[in-house]
Structure formats: C-alpha cells, structure tokens
Amino acid sequence: MSDWHRNVIKVIEAGRAAGVVVEPVHQAEGAKTAADAAAAVGCDVGQIVKSLIFGVDGEVVLAYVSGANQLDERKLAAAAGGARCERVDADTVRRVTGFPIGGVPPFGHDTELRVFVDPDLLDHDIVWAAAGTWHDVFPLAPADLARASGGLVTDLKRA
C-alpha cells in the first residue's frame, strides 16, 4: 500500500472504516471527462461517479451524479432545502474534502458534508469512483456508494 499516493491511502483506510474494500486502479493518463474515465476502465459512461461540489445557500454539499447525466442545480438546491445553488471554487473543494477536483472520493473527506446520490447510479452492478487523485479510481457497488457516503438518493438529473 505504500506505493500509492497519500490521498489514495486515505481513501483505502476510510473505505475500510466504512466496510468497503477499495481496490484502486491507476490510470497513468488520468481522465478529464466521464467518457475518458469509462474508456480507461472499460465500462459504460453511466457507471462513472461524478463528484460535484456545490454551495446551496452557503452550505457546501456534494452530489454524486452518473457520468451519463448532467446535474440540475435547481433539483440539488431543492433536495438540500435551499433556494440558490452555485459552483464552488477549487480551493473550497480541497478545503472541505481534502481532495482536488477530479479526485474527490465517496468517503474520507476532511469535513462532513451532506451528500446526494443520482438514482441512475443504482441501475448498475458496479460504479467507478475517484480514489483521491485525478489518476486513481476504484469500483464499488452503488448501494455501498450510497451507504458509505451517507448519501440521500434523489433525482438530480437535468431533463
């Protein structure tokens, strides 16, 4: 395990604490899009978990959205009980999660955040999530994603 980046080790340990086995896969090229990530691991783009961090009325929240979908910010705001939803900057993402944009995993964050999960992720046997860096991902069951992240499954998809 010592060959992994410290962020990946943090995700492995947080997964263990949550009862999820994290078996990271390193992608030397990384992935800038969900389609790139899906091609790299050989799965459907809908199996890629996009970790999206937003501010809802000033509260930072996290949405896990299928790579095949786009987030409807109004739906996220409503799910969080707020009116206004806006993106947060990269510094905020790193400060609240401890991870960079593109590497935010389902658990192991520095701050406890409210989490919302796209139900389309539950249509798959396995989904792929970031493992703490832009280059590392891991597979997990969607039910484990929702359970271990403490996520509320709710419609987030833009029509």
DRENTI-567921 format. One record per atom (N, C-alpha, C): residue in one letter; atom name; x negated, y negated, z. Coordinates in steps of 0.02 Angstrom, whole numbers, always signed. Example, Ala and Ser with C-alpha at 12.3 -4.5 7.8 and 13.67 -1.06 7.14 Angstrom:
NODE; residu; atome; c1; c2; c3
NODE; A; N; -660; +284; +390;
NODE; A; CA; -615; +225; +390;
NODE; A; C; -660; +165; +390;
NODE; S; N; -642; +112; +354;
NODE; S; CA; -684; +53; +357;
NODE; S; C; -645; -2; +394;
// end
This chain:
NODE; residu; atome; c1; c2; c3
NODE; M; N; -41; +60; +0;
NODE; M; CA; +0; +0; +0;
NODE; M; C; -43; -63; +0;
NODE; S; N; -105; -58; +19;
NODE; S; CA; -148; -117; +24;
NODE; S; C; -165; -148; -44;
NODE; D; N; -152; -111; -99;
NODE; D; CA; -166; -138; -165;
NODE; D; C; -112; -186; -189;
NODE; W; N; -56; -186; -156;
NODE; W; CA; +0; -230; -175;
NODE; W; C; -11; -301; -149;
NODE; H; N; +18; -349; -183;
NODE; H; CA; +19; -419; -161;
NODE; H; C; +53; -423; -93;
NODE; R; N; +33; -470; -51;
NODE; R; CA; +62; -476; +16;
NODE; R; C; +138; -484; +15;
NODE; N; N; +164; -518; -37;
NODE; N; CA; +237; -526; -41;
NODE; N; C; +271; -459; -53;
NODE; V; N; +241; -417; -94;
NODE; V; CA; +269; -351; -108;
NODE; V; C; +268; -308; -44;
NODE; I; N; +214; -312; -7;
NODE; I; CA; +209; -276; +57;
NODE; I; C; +264; -299; +104;
NODE; K; N; +276; -365; +105;
NODE; K; CA; +330; -392; +147;
NODE; K; C; +398; -364; +127;
NODE; V; N; +410; -356; +62;
NODE; V; CA; +473; -329; +37;
NODE; V; C; +479; -254; +55;
NODE; I; N; +425; -217; +46;
NODE; I; CA; +424; -146; +64;
NODE; I; C; +442; -137; +138;
NODE; E; N; +411; -178; +181;
NODE; E; CA; +424; -173; +253;
NODE; E; C; +495; -194; +270;
NODE; A; N; +520; -248; +239;
NODE; A; CA; +589; -270; +251;
NODE; A; C; +638; -218; +227;
NODE; G; N; +623; -187; +171;
NODE; G; CA; +666; -133; +146;
NODE; G; C; +669; -75; +195;
NODE; R; N; +610; -56; +220;
NODE; R; CA; +608; -1; +269;
NODE; R; C; +651; -17; +329;
NODE; A; N; +647; -79; +354;
NODE; A; CA; +686; -100; +411;
NODE; A; C; +761; -99; +396;
NODE; A; N; +779; -109; +332;
NODE; A; CA; +849; -109; +312;
NODE; A; C; +873; -41; +288;
NODE; G; N; +829; +9; +291;
NODE; G; CA; +847; +76; +270;
NODE; G; C; +846; +86; +195;
NODE; V; N; +806; +46; +159;
NODE; V; CA; +800; +50; +87;
NODE; V; C; +727; +66; +70;
NODE; V; N; +717; +118; +30;
NODE; V; CA; +650; +134; +7;
NODE; V; C; +634; +89; -53;
NODE; V; N; +581; +50; -46;
NODE; V; CA; +559; +6; -100;
NODE; V; C; +499; +38; -134;
NODE; E; N; +508; +56; -197;
NODE; E; CA; +454; +84; -238;
NODE; E; C; +441; +35; -295;
NODE; P; N; +395; -12; -284;
NODE; P; CA; +384; -65; -333;
NODE; P; C; +353; -39; -398;
NODE; V; N; +370; -74; -451;
NODE; V; CA; +341; -62; -517;
NODE; V; C; +310; -128; -539;
NODE; H; N; +246; -126; -555;
NODE; H; CA; +210; -186; -575;
NODE; H; C; +216; -195; -651;
NODE; Q; N; +233; -255; -672;
NODE; Q; CA; +238; -273; -742;
NODE; Q; C; +183; -325; -755;
NODE; A; N; +130; -305; -787;
NODE; A; CA; +73; -349; -797;
NODE; A; C; +92; -413; -834;
NODE; E; N; +138; -408; -881;
NODE; E; CA; +159; -466; -920;
NODE; E; C; +210; -509; -882;
NODE; G; N; +240; -482; -831;
NODE; G; CA; +294; -518; -797;
NODE; G; C; +355; -520; -841;
NODE; A; N; +405; -558; -821;
NODE; A; CA; +466; -564; -861;
NODE; A; C; +496; -633; -849;
NODE; K; N; +505; -671; -903;
NODE; K; CA; +534; -737; -896;
NODE; K; C; +609; -737; -900;
NODE; T; N; +637; -683; -930;
NODE; T; CA; +710; -679; -937;
NODE; T; C; +733; -610; -913;
NODE; A; N; +798; -605; -902;
NODE; A; CA; +827; -540; -883;
NODE; A; C; +817; -490; -940;
NODE; A; N; +821; -512; -1002;
NODE; A; CA; +811; -468; -1059;
NODE; A; C; +739; -442; -1059;
NODE; D; N; +691; -485; -1044;
NODE; D; CA; +620; -464; -1040;
NODE; D; C; +612; -412; -986;
NODE; A; N; +641; -424; -928;
NODE; A; CA; +635; -377; -872;
NODE; A; C; +667; -310; -889;
NODE; A; N; +725; -311; -921;
NODE; A; CA; +759; -249; -940;
NODE; A; C; +717; -209; -989;
NODE; A; N; +688; -243; -1038;
NODE; A; CA; +646; -209; -1087;
NODE; A; C; +584; -178; -1053;
NODE; A; N; +556; -214; -1005;
NODE; A; CA; +496; -190; -971;
NODE; A; C; +507; -126; -931;
NODE; V; N; +566; -120; -899;
NODE; V; CA; +580; -61; -858;
NODE; V; C; +624; -10; -894;
NODE; G; N; +648; -27; -953;
NODE; G; CA; +688; +20; -991;
NODE; G; C; +759; +29; -966;
NODE; C; N; +791; -26; -949;
NODE; C; CA; +860; -22; -925;
NODE; C; C; +903; -72; -964;
NODE; D; N; +968; -69; -951;
NODE; D; CA; +1015; -117; -980;
NODE; D; C; +1007; -184; -946;
NODE; V; N; +1014; -239; -982;
NODE; V; CA; +1006; -305; -953;
NODE; V; C; +1054; -317; -894;
NODE; G; N; +1112; -283; -896;
NODE; G; CA; +1160; -290; -841;
NODE; G; C; +1136; -261; -775;
NODE; Q; N; +1083; -220; -778;
NODE; Q; CA; +1054; -189; -718;
NODE; Q; C; +1002; -234; -684;
NODE; I; N; +986; -290; -714;
NODE; I; CA; +937; -335; -685;
NODE; I; C; +973; -382; -636;
NODE; V; N; +946; -387; -576;
NODE; V; CA; +973; -430; -524;
NODE; V; C; +940; -499; -529;
NODE; K; N; +978; -549; -549;
NODE; K; CA; +952; -617; -549;
NODE; K; C; +966; -646; -479;
NODE; S; N; +913; -670; -447;
NODE; S; CA; +919; -702; -381;
NODE; S; C; +922; -777; -392;
NODE; L; N; +980; -806; -379;
NODE; L; CA; +990; -877; -392;
NODE; L; C; +1004; -914; -326;
NODE; I; N; +963; -965; -314;
NODE; I; CA; +968; -1004; -252;
NODE; I; C; +1001; -1071; -268;
NODE; F; N; +1054; -1087; -231;
NODE; F; CA; +1090; -1150; -241;
NODE; F; C; +1104; -1183; -175;
NODE; G; N; +1118; -1248; -177;
NODE; G; CA; +1143; -1284; -120;
NODE; G; C; +1218; -1293; -129;
NODE; V; N; +1255; -1273; -78;
NODE; V; CA; +1328; -1284; -78;
NODE; V; C; +1343; -1331; -21;
NODE; D; N; +1362; -1392; -38;
NODE; D; CA; +1375; -1444; +12;
NODE; D; C; +1317; -1448; +62;
NODE; G; N; +1255; -1442; +36;
NODE; G; CA; +1195; -1449; +77;
NODE; G; C; +1170; -1384; +109;
NODE; E; N; +1209; -1330; +108;
NODE; E; CA; +1187; -1266; +135;
NODE; E; C; +1155; -1226; +78;
NODE; V; N; +1095; -1199; +90;
NODE; V; CA; +1063; -1158; +39;
NODE; V; C; +1092; -1088; +43;
NODE; V; N; +1115; -1063; -15;
NODE; V; CA; +1144; -996; -20;
NODE; V; C; +1111; -959; -77;
NODE; L; N; +1120; -894; -77;
NODE; L; CA; +1089; -850; -126;
NODE; L; C; +1142; -810; -163;
NODE; A; N; +1137; -808; -229;
NODE; A; CA; +1184; -768; -269;
NODE; A; C; +1144; -716; -308;
NODE; Y; N; +1166; -653; -305;
NODE; Y; CA; +1137; -600; -346;
NODE; Y; C; +1185; -588; -403;
NODE; V; N; +1161; -603; -464;
NODE; V; CA; +1203; -601; -523;
NODE; V; C; +1174; -551; -574;
NODE; S; N; +1217; -513; -606;
NODE; S; CA; +1195; -467; -658;
NODE; S; C; +1159; -506; -713;
NODE; G; N; +1106; -476; -739;
NODE; G; CA; +1068; -507; -793;
NODE; G; C; +1110; -520; -855;
NODE; A; N; +1166; -486; -862;
NODE; A; CA; +1210; -495; -920;
NODE; A; C; +1257; -554; -911;
NODE; N; N; +1260; -582; -850;
NODE; N; CA; +1309; -634; -835;
NODE; N; C; +1276; -701; -822;
NODE; Q; N; +1317; -753; -828;
NODE; Q; CA; +1296; -819; -807;
NODE; Q; C; +1338; -838; -747;
NODE; L; N; +1306; -872; -700;
NODE; L; CA; +1339; -892; -638;
NODE; L; C; +1387; -950; -651;
NODE; D; N; +1447; -945; -624;
NODE; D; CA; +1494; -1000; -624;
NODE; D; C; +1485; -1036; -558;
NODE; E; N; +1455; -1095; -560;
NODE; E; CA; +1439; -1132; -499;
NODE; E; C; +1501; -1150; -459;
NODE; R; N; +1557; -1161; -492;
NODE; R; CA; +1619; -1176; -456;
NODE; R; C; +1642; -1116; -415;
NODE; K; N; +1634; -1056; -443;
NODE; K; CA; +1653; -995; -407;
NODE; K; C; +1607; -984; -347;
NODE; L; N; +1543; -998; -355;
NODE; L; CA; +1497; -992; -299;
NODE; L; C; +1514; -1042; -244;
NODE; A; N; +1528; -1103; -263;
NODE; A; CA; +1547; -1154; -213;
NODE; A; C; +1610; -1132; -176;
NODE; A; N; +1660; -1108; -211;
NODE; A; CA; +1722; -1086; -179;
NODE; A; C; +1709; -1026; -133;
NODE; A; N; +1668; -979; -155;
NODE; A; CA; +1653; -920; -113;
NODE; A; C; +1619; -940; -48;
NODE; A; N; +1578; -993; -53;
NODE; A; CA; +1541; -1017; +6;
NODE; A; C; +1583; -1067; +47;
NODE; G; N; +1644; -1080; +25;
NODE; G; CA; +1688; -1126; +62;
NODE; G; C; +1670; -1199; +53;
NODE; G; N; +1637; -1214; -3;
NODE; G; CA; +1616; -1283; -15;
NODE; G; C; +1646; -1311; -78;
NODE; A; N; +1628; -1374; -92;
NODE; A; CA; +1654; -1408; -150;
NODE; A; C; +1601; -1420; -203;
NODE; R; N; +1540; -1432; -182;
NODE; R; CA; +1488; -1451; -230;
NODE; R; C; +1431; -1400; -229;
NODE; C; N; +1412; -1377; -288;
NODE; C; CA; +1358; -1328; -295;
NODE; C; C; +1305; -1357; -341;
NODE; E; N; +1242; -1354; -319;
NODE; E; CA; +1189; -1380; -361;
NODE; E; C; +1125; -1339; -352;
NODE; R; N; +1085; -1337; -404;
NODE; R; CA; +1021; -1301; -400;
NODE; R; C; +976; -1334; -349;
NODE; V; N; +932; -1294; -320;
NODE; V; CA; +881; -1321; -275;
NODE; V; C; +814; -1315; -311;
NODE; D; N; +765; -1353; -288;
NODE; D; CA; +700; -1352; -322;
NODE; D; C; +657; -1293; -299;
NODE; A; N; +602; -1282; -334;
NODE; A; CA; +558; -1226; -321;
NODE; A; C; +529; -1228; -250;
NODE; D; N; +515; -1288; -225;
NODE; D; CA; +488; -1294; -157;
NODE; D; C; +539; -1271; -106;
NODE; T; N; +602; -1288; -117;
NODE; T; CA; +655; -1266; -71;
NODE; T; C; +662; -1190; -73;
NODE; V; N; +661; -1161; -133;
NODE; V; CA; +666; -1088; -139;
NODE; V; C; +610; -1055; -99;
NODE; R; N; +549; -1078; -108;
NODE; R; CA; +493; -1048; -72;
NODE; R; C; +498; -1060; +4;
NODE; R; N; +520; -1119; +23;
NODE; R; CA; +525; -1135; +95;
NODE; R; C; +577; -1092; +130;
NODE; V; N; +635; -1081; +99;
NODE; V; CA; +688; -1043; +133;
NODE; V; C; +682; -968; +126;
NODE; T; N; +652; -946; +70;
NODE; T; CA; +646; -873; +60;
NODE; T; C; +577; -847; +76;
NODE; G; N; +525; -888; +66;
NODE; G; CA; +456; -865; +72;
NODE; G; C; +430; -836; +7;
NODE; F; N; +469; -840; -47;
NODE; F; CA; +451; -811; -111;
NODE; F; C; +459; -863; -166;
NODE; P; N; +423; -854; -222;
NODE; P; CA; +430; -900; -278;
NODE; P; C; +492; -885; -320;
NODE; I; N; +515; -935; -357;
NODE; I; CA; +568; -924; -406;
NODE; I; C; +544; -869; -453;
NODE; G; N; +588; -822; -469;
NODE; G; CA; +571; -766; -512;
NODE; G; C; +547; -705; -473;
NODE; G; N; +534; -714; -408;
NODE; G; CA; +511; -659; -367;
NODE; G; C; +552; -648; -305;
NODE; V; N; +609; -682; -299;
NODE; V; CA; +650; -679; -238;
NODE; V; C; +684; -610; -233;
NODE; P; N; +667; -571; -181;
NODE; P; CA; +696; -504; -172;
NODE; P; C; +762; -507; -134;
NODE; P; N; +796; -450; -128;
NODE; P; CA; +860; -449; -92;
NODE; P; C; +854; -456; -17;
NODE; F; N; +796; -446; +12;
NODE; F; CA; +787; -450; +84;
NODE; F; C; +715; -468; +100;
NODE; G; N; +703; -485; +164;
NODE; G; CA; +636; -506; +184;
NODE; G; C; +625; -580; +182;
NODE; H; N; +678; -618; +177;
NODE; H; CA; +673; -692; +173;
NODE; H; C; +651; -722; +239;
NODE; D; N; +621; -780; +235;
NODE; D; CA; +599; -816; +295;
NODE; D; C; +657; -846; +333;
NODE; T; N; +712; -860; +299;
NODE; T; CA; +771; -891; +328;
NODE; T; C; +831; -847; +313;
NODE; E; N; +875; -840; +361;
NODE; E; CA; +937; -802; +347;
NODE; E; C; +983; -845; +305;
NODE; L; N; +1002; -818; +248;
NODE; L; CA; +1045; -854; +201;
NODE; L; C; +1110; -816; +191;
NODE; R; N; +1164; -852; +177;
NODE; R; CA; +1225; -818; +156;
NODE; R; C; +1213; -795; +85;
NODE; V; N; +1235; -734; +71;
NODE; V; CA; +1222; -701; +7;
NODE; V; C; +1288; -681; -26;
NODE; F; N; +1291; -691; -92;
NODE; F; CA; +1350; -674; -131;
NODE; F; C; +1327; -629; -188;
NODE; V; N; +1364; -575; -200;
NODE; V; CA; +1343; -524; -249;
NODE; V; C; +1395; -518; -304;
NODE; D; N; +1372; -522; -365;
NODE; D; CA; +1413; -513; -425;
NODE; D; C; +1438; -440; -427;
NODE; P; N; +1503; -429; -428;
NODE; P; CA; +1529; -360; -428;
NODE; P; C; +1509; -319; -490;
NODE; D; N; +1489; -352; -544;
NODE; D; CA; +1468; -315; -604;
NODE; D; C; +1405; -274; -590;
NODE; L; N; +1366; -294; -540;
NODE; L; CA; +1306; -255; -522;
NODE; L; C; +1326; -186; -495;
NODE; L; N; +1386; -182; -465;
NODE; L; CA; +1409; -119; -435;
NODE; L; C; +1431; -68; -488;
NODE; D; N; +1433; -89; -551;
NODE; D; CA; +1453; -43; -605;
NODE; D; C; +1397; +4; -625;
NODE; H; N; +1337; -5; -596;
NODE; H; CA; +1279; +35; -616;
NODE; H; C; +1258; +81; -559;
NODE; D; N; +1225; +136; -577;
NODE; D; CA; +1198; +182; -527;
NODE; D; C; +1137; +151; -494;
NODE; I; N; +1097; +116; -534;
NODE; I; CA; +1035; +85; -511;
NODE; I; C; +1031; +14; -540;
NODE; V; N; +1007; -33; -499;
NODE; V; CA; +991; -100; -523;
NODE; V; C; +917; -114; -506;
NODE; W; N; +890; -164; -538;
NODE; W; CA; +820; -182; -529;
NODE; W; C; +815; -253; -501;
NODE; A; N; +780; -260; -445;
NODE; A; CA; +773; -324; -412;
NODE; A; C; +700; -344; -407;
NODE; A; N; +687; -408; -399;
NODE; A; CA; +619; -432; -389;
NODE; A; C; +592; -405; -323;
NODE; A; N; +527; -393; -323;
NODE; A; CA; +494; -366; -263;
NODE; A; C; +445; -416; -233;
NODE; G; N; +459; -480; -240;
NODE; G; CA; +419; -531; -207;
NODE; G; C; +373; -571; -251;
NODE; T; N; +362; -550; -313;
NODE; T; CA; +321; -588; -360;
NODE; T; C; +355; -587; -429;
NODE; W; N; +327; -626; -475;
NODE; W; CA; +353; -627; -544;
NODE; W; C; +338; -563; -580;
NODE; H; N; +292; -523; -554;
NODE; H; CA; +268; -464; -590;
NODE; H; C; +292; -398; -560;
NODE; D; N; +326; -398; -505;
NODE; D; CA; +344; -337; -471;
NODE; D; C; +419; -332; -461;
NODE; V; N; +446; -273; -478;
NODE; V; CA; +518; -259; -470;
NODE; V; C; +526; -191; -438;
NODE; F; N; +586; -175; -417;
NODE; F; CA; +599; -109; -390;
NODE; F; C; +672; -90; -402;
NODE; P; N; +685; -25; -409;
NODE; P; CA; +753; -2; -418;
NODE; P; C; +787; +12; -351;
NODE; L; N; +852; +1; -349;
NODE; L; CA; +891; +19; -290;
NODE; L; C; +964; +28; -310;
NODE; A; N; +1001; +63; -269;
NODE; A; CA; +1072; +71; -280;
NODE; A; C; +1107; +4; -266;
NODE; P; N; +1156; -14; -307;
NODE; P; CA; +1191; -78; -296;
NODE; P; C; +1223; -82; -226;
NODE; A; N; +1248; -26; -200;
NODE; A; CA; +1277; -27; -133;
NODE; A; C; +1224; -46; -81;
NODE; D; N; +1162; -23; -92;
NODE; D; CA; +1107; -42; -46;
NODE; D; C; +1090; -115; -53;
NODE; L; N; +1094; -141; -114;
NODE; L; CA; +1083; -213; -126;
NODE; L; C; +1132; -253; -84;
NODE; A; N; +1195; -238; -89;
NODE; A; CA; +1246; -275; -52;
NODE; A; C; +1239; -266; +24;
NODE; R; N; +1228; -203; +45;
NODE; R; CA; +1223; -189; +117;
NODE; R; C; +1161; -221; +148;
NODE; A; N; +1103; -209; +118;
NODE; A; CA; +1040; -232; +148;
NODE; A; C; +1033; -307; +145;
NODE; S; N; +1064; -339; +96;
NODE; S; CA; +1060; -413; +92;
NODE; S; C; +1114; -446; +134;
NODE; G; N; +1163; -406; +158;
NODE; G; CA; +1219; -436; +194;
NODE; G; C; +1264; -475; +148;
NODE; G; N; +1263; -457; +84;
NODE; G; CA; +1299; -495; +34;
NODE; G; C; +1373; -482; +31;
NODE; L; N; +1410; -534; +15;
NODE; L; CA; +1482; -530; +4;
NODE; L; C; +1493; -520; -70;
NODE; V; N; +1524; -465; -89;
NODE; V; CA; +1538; -452; -159;
NODE; V; C; +1598; -495; -180;
NODE; T; N; +1587; -538; -230;
NODE; T; CA; +1639; -583; -252;
NODE; T; C; +1626; -604; -324;
NODE; D; N; +1678; -621; -360;
NODE; D; CA; +1672; -641; -430;
NODE; D; C; +1632; -705; -436;
NODE; L; N; +1577; -702; -473;
NODE; L; CA; +1534; -759; -483;
NODE; L; C; +1523; -775; -557;
NODE; K; N; +1552; -733; -600;
NODE; K; CA; +1538; -736; -672;
NODE; K; C; +1573; -793; -707;
NODE; R; N; +1534; -828; -749;
NODE; R; CA; +1563; -880; -790;
NODE; R; C; +1605; -846; -845;
NODE; A; N; +1666; -871; -855;
NODE; A; CA; +1711; -841; -905;
NODE; A; C; +1687; -856; -975;
// end
